[in-house]
Amino acid sequence: MREWRFVLSKKWLGYFGVACVFALICVVLSHWQWDRRAENLALQNRLDTNYNAKPVELSSILPHLDSYSTADEFRPVSIRGHYLVDHTYLARDISYNGYPGFDVLVPLETASGDVFIVDRGWVATGNTHDYPDSIPAAPKGTVTVVARLAASQGDVPGRTDPPGNKEVARIQPADIAKRIDMPAYTAAYGTLKHETPSVATLPKAAQKPQVDWSLNLSYAIQWVMFAVAAFGFLVYVIRQEYDVLYSDEEDQRWLEEERERKRQRRGPTDADIEDDELDEAGYVSSRPGTRISR
């Protein structure tokens, strides 16, 4: 085993330390991804629970116009009122299965006079212009709307509302409330689930949200594999160094062992037999070229 003592040199101990530090970093990153997976699973479970919950009155979830909690995201709420169809707005740059389009935003005025913004769904961009070819009309008169709560969207640097038309860059109820000059729920809006009475044609309904936690699991496993690979690579490099240092000695040892195996397979030669007989008779050899004597 003394051939392997070179791994105890400062050089190789330093390499081992680097591998340990790298593996430790990989383990920390793997643990972080595992925690992210747990968080996303909890988020998906909460969204599934809220998404499938029974509708409740809007006022029980949003007691004030600026009320909203992320724990209530996607919870169905029931609102009774009438649509302000003359104040319909379009949220730009909304994709649906990869296709560009708009979300149709229609304020719903409740009996108290407060306004709740309802996202009635998605419509595609027109074939020949940057505007929908048609927008399905909202029902007239008093309606009962069931919508899922969503938080007001934040600002995005560089994105502003197009001037001179009823289009918005982000769904922000407070902005629409200023435009129509009416009191409104500003922290949240609703994505339409269904409405009564219904109409024959509706925009495409919002898709059920999905939280992708599989990537976190994949990354967690990959970081562990990187940690194992670091030590595997170190072993490979050590083996390469051993071959460089001792390959000649091992080759010579292998040749001698191979010769001995071949000799044993062939059996003793005449010279070997004669030497054995002389040894048994008590003869000893002298210097080369001299006679054998007792």
TORKOL-4160 file (C-alpha; in steps of 0.2 Angstrom, whole numbers, padded with zeros to 4 digits, m for minus):
294
<pt num="1" X="0000" Y="0000" Z="0000"/>
<pt num="2" X="0015" Y="0012" Z="0001"/>
<pt num="3" X="0013" Y="0016" Z="m0017"/>
<pt num="4" X="m0003" Y="0025" Z="m0013"/>
<pt num="5" X="0005" Y="0036" Z="0000"/>
<pt num="6" X="0007" Y="0050" Z="m0012"/>
<pt num="7" X="m0012" Y="0055" Z="m0009"/>
<pt num="8" X="m0007" Y="0061" Z="0008"/>
<pt num="9" X="0004" Y="0075" Z="0001"/>
<pt num="10" X="m0001" Y="0093" Z="0003"/>
<pt num="11" X="m0006" Y="0093" Z="m0016"/>
<pt num="12" X="m0018" Y="0079" Z="m0015"/>
<pt num="13" X="m0025" Y="0084" Z="0002"/>
<pt num="14" X="m0029" Y="0101" Z="m0006"/>
<pt num="15" X="m0038" Y="0093" Z="m0020"/>
<pt num="16" X="m0048" Y="0083" Z="m0008"/>
<pt num="17" X="m0052" Y="0099" Z="0002"/>
<pt num="18" X="m0058" Y="0107" Z="m0014"/>
<pt num="19" X="m0069" Y="0092" Z="m0018"/>
<pt num="20" X="m0077" Y="0093" Z="0000"/>
<pt num="21" X="m0081" Y="0111" Z="m0002"/>
<pt num="22" X="m0089" Y="0109" Z="m0019"/>
<pt num="23" X="m0099" Y="0094" Z="m0012"/>
<pt num="24" X="m0104" Y="0104" Z="0003"/>
<pt num="25" X="m0110" Y="0118" Z="m0009"/>
<pt num="26" X="m0120" Y="0106" Z="m0019"/>
<pt num="27" X="m0128" Y="0098" Z="m0004"/>
<pt num="28" X="m0134" Y="0116" Z="0002"/>
<pt num="29" X="m0141" Y="0120" Z="m0015"/>
<pt num="30" X="m0149" Y="0103" Z="m0016"/>
<pt num="31" X="m0157" Y="0106" Z="0001"/>
<pt num="32" X="m0163" Y="0123" Z="m0005"/>
<pt num="33" X="m0171" Y="0116" Z="m0020"/>
<pt num="34" X="m0180" Y="0102" Z="m0010"/>
<pt num="35" X="m0187" Y="0116" Z="0002"/>
<pt num="36" X="m0193" Y="0125" Z="m0014"/>
<pt num="37" X="m0202" Y="0109" Z="m0020"/>
<pt num="38" X="m0210" Y="0108" Z="m0003"/>
<pt num="39" X="m0216" Y="0127" Z="m0004"/>
<pt num="40" X="m0223" Y="0124" Z="m0021"/>
<pt num="41" X="m0232" Y="0108" Z="m0016"/>
<pt num="42" X="m0240" Y="0118" Z="m0002"/>
<pt num="43" X="m0244" Y="0132" Z="m0014"/>
<pt num="44" X="m0252" Y="0120" Z="m0026"/>
<pt num="45" X="m0262" Y="0111" Z="m0012"/>
<pt num="46" X="m0268" Y="0128" Z="m0006"/>
<pt num="47" X="m0273" Y="0133" Z="m0024"/>
<pt num="48" X="m0282" Y="0117" Z="m0027"/>
<pt num="49" X="m0292" Y="0119" Z="m0010"/>
<pt num="50" X="m0297" Y="0137" Z="m0015"/>
<pt num="51" X="m0300" Y="0133" Z="m0033"/>
<pt num="52" X="m0313" Y="0120" Z="m0028"/>
<pt num="53" X="m0321" Y="0129" Z="m0014"/>
<pt num="54" X="m0339" Y="0134" Z="m0013"/>
<pt num="55" X="m0343" Y="0152" Z="m0017"/>
<pt num="56" X="m0345" Y="0165" Z="m0003"/>
<pt num="57" X="m0351" Y="0182" Z="m0003"/>
<pt num="58" X="m0338" Y="0195" Z="m0009"/>
<pt num="59" X="m0340" Y="0206" Z="0007"/>
<pt num="60" X="m0336" Y="0191" Z="0018"/>
<pt num="61" X="m0319" Y="0190" Z="0010"/>
<pt num="62" X="m0316" Y="0208" Z="0005"/>
<pt num="63" X="m0324" Y="0218" Z="0019"/>
<pt num="64" X="m0315" Y="0234" Z="0013"/>
<pt num="65" X="m0312" Y="0241" Z="m0004"/>
<pt num="66" X="m0293" Y="0239" Z="m0001"/>
<pt num="67" X="m0294" Y="0222" Z="0007"/>
<pt num="68" X="m0285" Y="0206" Z="0000"/>
<pt num="69" X="m0275" Y="0191" Z="0007"/>
<pt num="70" X="m0265" Y="0180" Z="m0004"/>
<pt num="71" X="m0272" Y="0165" Z="0006"/>
<pt num="72" X="m0289" Y="0169" Z="m0003"/>
<pt num="73" X="m0281" Y="0168" Z="m0020"/>
<pt num="74" X="m0293" Y="0159" Z="m0033"/>
<pt num="75" X="m0307" Y="0158" Z="m0020"/>
<pt num="76" X="m0324" Y="0159" Z="m0028"/>
<pt num="77" X="m0334" Y="0174" Z="m0023"/>
<pt num="78" X="m0352" Y="0178" Z="m0027"/>
<pt num="79" X="m0357" Y="0196" Z="m0032"/>
<pt num="80" X="m0374" Y="0203" Z="m0038"/>
<pt num="81" X="m0375" Y="0219" Z="m0048"/>
<pt num="82" X="m0375" Y="0225" Z="m0066"/>
<pt num="83" X="m0361" Y="0226" Z="m0079"/>
<pt num="84" X="m0355" Y="0244" Z="m0084"/>
<pt num="85" X="m0353" Y="0238" Z="m0102"/>
<pt num="86" X="m0348" Y="0256" Z="m0108"/>
<pt num="87" X="m0333" Y="0255" Z="m0097"/>
<pt num="88" X="m0326" Y="0239" Z="m0104"/>
<pt num="89" X="m0307" Y="0238" Z="m0105"/>
<pt num="90" X="m0294" Y="0226" Z="m0113"/>
<pt num="91" X="m0279" Y="0220" Z="m0105"/>
<pt num="92" X="m0265" Y="0219" Z="m0118"/>
<pt num="93" X="m0252" Y="0205" Z="m0121"/>
<pt num="94" X="m0261" Y="0191" Z="m0113"/>
<pt num="95" X="m0257" Y="0174" Z="m0121"/>
<pt num="96" X="m0268" Y="0158" Z="m0121"/>
<pt num="97" X="m0260" Y="0142" Z="m0126"/>
<pt num="98" X="m0246" Y="0152" Z="m0135"/>
<pt num="99" X="m0258" Y="0163" Z="m0144"/>
<pt num="100" X="m0258" Y="0182" Z="m0142"/>
<pt num="101" X="m0274" Y="0191" Z="m0136"/>
<pt num="102" X="m0283" Y="0202" Z="m0123"/>
<pt num="103" X="m0292" Y="0199" Z="m0107"/>
<pt num="104" X="m0309" Y="0207" Z="m0107"/>
<pt num="105" X="m0312" Y="0218" Z="m0091"/>
<pt num="106" X="m0329" Y="0224" Z="m0087"/>
<pt num="107" X="m0333" Y="0233" Z="m0071"/>
<pt num="108" X="m0348" Y="0226" Z="m0061"/>
<pt num="109" X="m0357" Y="0239" Z="m0050"/>
<pt num="110" X="m0365" Y="0231" Z="m0034"/>
<pt num="111" X="m0381" Y="0237" Z="m0025"/>
<pt num="112" X="m0370" Y="0247" Z="m0013"/>
<pt num="113" X="m0363" Y="0257" Z="m0028"/>
<pt num="114" X="m0345" Y="0250" Z="m0027"/>
<pt num="115" X="m0337" Y="0242" Z="m0042"/>
<pt num="116" X="m0329" Y="0225" Z="m0043"/>
<pt num="117" X="m0318" Y="0222" Z="m0059"/>
<pt num="118" X="m0322" Y="0206" Z="m0068"/>
<pt num="119" X="m0311" Y="0198" Z="m0080"/>
<pt num="120" X="m0323" Y="0189" Z="m0091"/>
<pt num="121" X="m0310" Y="0179" Z="m0101"/>
<pt num="122" X="m0298" Y="0180" Z="m0116"/>
<pt num="123" X="m0301" Y="0185" Z="m0134"/>
<pt num="124" X="m0288" Y="0183" Z="m0148"/>
<pt num="125" X="m0280" Y="0197" Z="m0157"/>
<pt num="126" X="m0288" Y="0201" Z="m0174"/>
<pt num="127" X="m0282" Y="0193" Z="m0190"/>
<pt num="128" X="m0278" Y="0210" Z="m0198"/>
<pt num="129" X="m0276" Y="0222" Z="m0184"/>
<pt num="130" X="m0269" Y="0223" Z="m0166"/>
<pt num="131" X="m0287" Y="0222" Z="m0159"/>
<pt num="132" X="m0300" Y="0209" Z="m0156"/>
<pt num="133" X="m0311" Y="0205" Z="m0171"/>
<pt num="134" X="m0326" Y="0204" Z="m0159"/>
<pt num="135" X="m0329" Y="0205" Z="m0140"/>
<pt num="136" X="m0343" Y="0194" Z="m0133"/>
<pt num="137" X="m0356" Y="0206" Z="m0125"/>
<pt num="138" X="m0359" Y="0205" Z="m0106"/>
<pt num="139" X="m0377" Y="0201" Z="m0101"/>
<pt num="140" X="m0388" Y="0216" Z="m0098"/>
<pt num="141" X="m0398" Y="0220" Z="m0082"/>
<pt num="142" X="m0395" Y="0212" Z="m0065"/>
<pt num="143" X="m0383" Y="0197" Z="m0065"/>
<pt num="144" X="m0376" Y="0186" Z="m0052"/>
<pt num="145" X="m0357" Y="0183" Z="m0055"/>
<pt num="146" X="m0346" Y="0170" Z="m0047"/>
<pt num="147" X="m0328" Y="0174" Z="m0050"/>
<pt num="148" X="m0311" Y="0168" Z="m0043"/>
<pt num="149" X="m0301" Y="0181" Z="m0033"/>
<pt num="150" X="m0285" Y="0187" Z="m0040"/>
<pt num="151" X="m0273" Y="0200" Z="m0034"/>
<pt num="152" X="m0270" Y="0217" Z="m0043"/>
<pt num="153" X="m0255" Y="0215" Z="m0054"/>
<pt num="154" X="m0240" Y="0225" Z="m0051"/>
<pt num="155" X="m0231" Y="0237" Z="m0063"/>
<pt num="156" X="m0218" Y="0231" Z="m0075"/>
<pt num="157" X="m0204" Y="0243" Z="m0080"/>
<pt num="158" X="m0206" Y="0249" Z="m0098"/>
<pt num="159" X="m0224" Y="0244" Z="m0099"/>
<pt num="160" X="m0237" Y="0258" Z="m0099"/>
<pt num="161" X="m0255" Y="0260" Z="m0104"/>
<pt num="162" X="m0258" Y="0264" Z="m0122"/>
<pt num="163" X="m0264" Y="0282" Z="m0124"/>
<pt num="164" X="m0281" Y="0286" Z="m0131"/>
<pt num="165" X="m0290" Y="0270" Z="m0130"/>
<pt num="166" X="m0298" Y="0258" Z="m0117"/>
<pt num="167" X="m0283" Y="0246" Z="m0116"/>
<pt num="168" X="m0272" Y="0243" Z="m0101"/>
<pt num="169" X="m0255" Y="0235" Z="m0099"/>
<pt num="170" X="m0258" Y="0227" Z="m0082"/>
<pt num="171" X="m0274" Y="0222" Z="m0073"/>
<pt num="172" X="m0275" Y="0235" Z="m0059"/>
<pt num="173" X="m0292" Y="0239" Z="m0053"/>
<pt num="174" X="m0286" Y="0255" Z="m0045"/>
<pt num="175" X="m0281" Y="0262" Z="m0062"/>
<pt num="176" X="m0298" Y="0258" Z="m0069"/>
<pt num="177" X="m0307" Y="0265" Z="m0054"/>
<pt num="178" X="m0299" Y="0282" Z="m0058"/>
<pt num="179" X="m0303" Y="0281" Z="m0076"/>
<pt num="180" X="m0322" Y="0278" Z="m0072"/>
<pt num="181" X="m0322" Y="0289" Z="m0057"/>
<pt num="182" X="m0331" Y="0277" Z="m0046"/>
<pt num="183" X="m0327" Y="0268" Z="m0029"/>
<pt num="184" X="m0320" Y="0251" Z="m0033"/>
<pt num="185" X="m0311" Y="0236" Z="m0025"/>
<pt num="186" X="m0293" Y="0241" Z="m0028"/>
<pt num="187" X="m0283" Y="0226" Z="m0021"/>
<pt num="188" X="m0291" Y="0212" Z="m0031"/>
<pt num="189" X="m0302" Y="0208" Z="m0045"/>
<pt num="190" X="m0311" Y="0192" Z="m0051"/>
<pt num="191" X="m0309" Y="0180" Z="m0065"/>
<pt num="192" X="m0326" Y="0174" Z="m0071"/>
<pt num="193" X="m0332" Y="0156" Z="m0067"/>
<pt num="194" X="m0350" Y="0158" Z="m0072"/>
<pt num="195" X="m0364" Y="0171" Z="m0072"/>
<pt num="196" X="m0383" Y="0171" Z="m0071"/>
<pt num="197" X="m0391" Y="0174" Z="m0083"/>
<pt num="198" X="m0378" Y="0168" Z="m0095"/>
<pt num="199" X="m0375" Y="0173" Z="m0113"/>
<pt num="200" X="m0373" Y="0162" Z="m0128"/>
<pt num="201" X="m0355" Y="0167" Z="m0132"/>
<pt num="202" X="m0341" Y="0170" Z="m0119"/>
<pt num="203" X="m0323" Y="0174" Z="m0120"/>
<pt num="204" X="m0312" Y="0159" Z="m0116"/>
<pt num="205" X="m0311" Y="0156" Z="m0097"/>
<pt num="206" X="m0295" Y="0157" Z="m0088"/>
<pt num="207" X="m0286" Y="0141" Z="m0086"/>
<pt num="208" X="m0283" Y="0132" Z="m0070"/>
<pt num="209" X="m0266" Y="0137" Z="m0062"/>
<pt num="210" X="m0253" Y="0124" Z="m0060"/>
<pt num="211" X="m0237" Y="0126" Z="m0050"/>
<pt num="212" X="m0222" Y="0116" Z="m0057"/>
<pt num="213" X="m0213" Y="0108" Z="m0043"/>
<pt num="214" X="m0205" Y="0094" Z="m0053"/>
<pt num="215" X="m0191" Y="0105" Z="m0059"/>
<pt num="216" X="m0186" Y="0108" Z="m0040"/>
<pt num="217" X="m0186" Y="0089" Z="m0038"/>
<pt num="218" X="m0175" Y="0087" Z="m0053"/>
<pt num="219" X="m0163" Y="0101" Z="m0048"/>
<pt num="220" X="m0161" Y="0094" Z="m0030"/>
<pt num="221" X="m0156" Y="0077" Z="m0037"/>
<pt num="222" X="m0144" Y="0085" Z="m0050"/>
<pt num="223" X="m0135" Y="0094" Z="m0036"/>
<pt num="224" X="m0133" Y="0078" Z="m0026"/>
<pt num="225" X="m0126" Y="0069" Z="m0042"/>
<pt num="226" X="m0114" Y="0084" Z="m0044"/>
<pt num="227" X="m0107" Y="0081" Z="m0027"/>
<pt num="228" X="m0105" Y="0062" Z="m0030"/>
<pt num="229" X="m0097" Y="0066" Z="m0047"/>
<pt num="230" X="m0084" Y="0078" Z="m0038"/>
<pt num="231" X="m0077" Y="0063" Z="m0028"/>
<pt num="232" X="m0078" Y="0051" Z="m0043"/>
<pt num="233" X="m0068" Y="0063" Z="m0053"/>
<pt num="234" X="m0055" Y="0065" Z="m0039"/>
<pt num="235" X="m0053" Y="0046" Z="m0038"/>
<pt num="236" X="m0051" Y="0045" Z="m0057"/>
<pt num="237" X="m0037" Y="0058" Z="m0056"/>
<pt num="238" X="m0028" Y="0049" Z="m0042"/>
<pt num="239" X="m0029" Y="0033" Z="m0052"/>
<pt num="240" X="m0021" Y="0042" Z="m0067"/>
<pt num="241" X="m0007" Y="0049" Z="m0056"/>
<pt num="242" X="m0004" Y="0031" Z="m0049"/>
<pt num="243" X="m0002" Y="0025" Z="m0067"/>
<pt num="244" X="0010" Y="0038" Z="m0071"/>
<pt num="245" X="0021" Y="0035" Z="m0056"/>
<pt num="246" X="0020" Y="0016" Z="m0055"/>
<pt num="247" X="0015" Y="0009" Z="m0072"/>
<pt num="248" X="0033" Y="0004" Z="m0077"/>
<pt num="249" X="0035" Y="m0006" Z="m0061"/>
<pt num="250" X="0018" Y="m0014" Z="m0063"/>
<pt num="251" X="0022" Y="m0019" Z="m0081"/>
<pt num="252" X="0038" Y="m0027" Z="m0076"/>
<pt num="253" X="0030" Y="m0037" Z="m0062"/>
<pt num="254" X="0016" Y="m0042" Z="m0074"/>
<pt num="255" X="0029" Y="m0048" Z="m0086"/>
<pt num="256" X="0039" Y="m0058" Z="m0073"/>
<pt num="257" X="0022" Y="m0066" Z="m0067"/>
<pt num="258" X="0017" Y="m0070" Z="m0085"/>
<pt num="259" X="0034" Y="m0079" Z="m0088"/>
<pt num="260" X="0032" Y="m0089" Z="m0072"/>
<pt num="261" X="0015" Y="m0095" Z="m0077"/>
<pt num="262" X="0021" Y="m0100" Z="m0095"/>
<pt num="263" X="0036" Y="m0109" Z="m0087"/>
<pt num="264" X="0024" Y="m0119" Z="m0075"/>
<pt num="265" X="0013" Y="m0123" Z="m0090"/>
<pt num="266" X="0027" Y="m0130" Z="m0100"/>
<pt num="267" X="0034" Y="m0140" Z="m0086"/>
<pt num="268" X="0053" Y="m0142" Z="m0082"/>
<pt num="269" X="0066" Y="m0141" Z="m0096"/>
<pt num="270" X="0081" Y="m0153" Z="m0098"/>
<pt num="271" X="0092" Y="m0140" Z="m0090"/>
<pt num="272" X="0080" Y="m0138" Z="m0075"/>
<pt num="273" X="0080" Y="m0157" Z="m0073"/>
<pt num="274" X="0099" Y="m0159" Z="m0074"/>
<pt num="275" X="0101" Y="m0144" Z="m0061"/>
<pt num="276" X="0089" Y="m0153" Z="m0049"/>
<pt num="277" X="0099" Y="m0169" Z="m0050"/>
<pt num="278" X="0115" Y="m0161" Z="m0047"/>
<pt num="279" X="0108" Y="m0152" Z="m0032"/>
<pt num="280" X="0102" Y="m0168" Z="m0025"/>
<pt num="281" X="0119" Y="m0176" Z="m0028"/>
<pt num="282" X="0127" Y="m0162" Z="m0018"/>
<pt num="283" X="0136" Y="m0153" Z="m0033"/>
<pt num="284" X="0138" Y="m0134" Z="m0032"/>
<pt num="285" X="0143" Y="m0124" Z="m0047"/>
<pt num="286" X="0158" Y="m0112" Z="m0047"/>
<pt num="287" X="0161" Y="m0098" Z="m0058"/>
<pt num="288" X="0156" Y="m0099" Z="m0076"/>
<pt num="289" X="0168" Y="m0108" Z="m0087"/>
<pt num="290" X="0175" Y="m0119" Z="m0073"/>
<pt num="291" X="0173" Y="m0137" Z="m0069"/>
<pt num="292" X="0160" Y="m0144" Z="m0057"/>
<pt num="293" X="0168" Y="m0152" Z="m0042"/>
<pt num="294" X="0162" Y="m0160" Z="m0026"/>
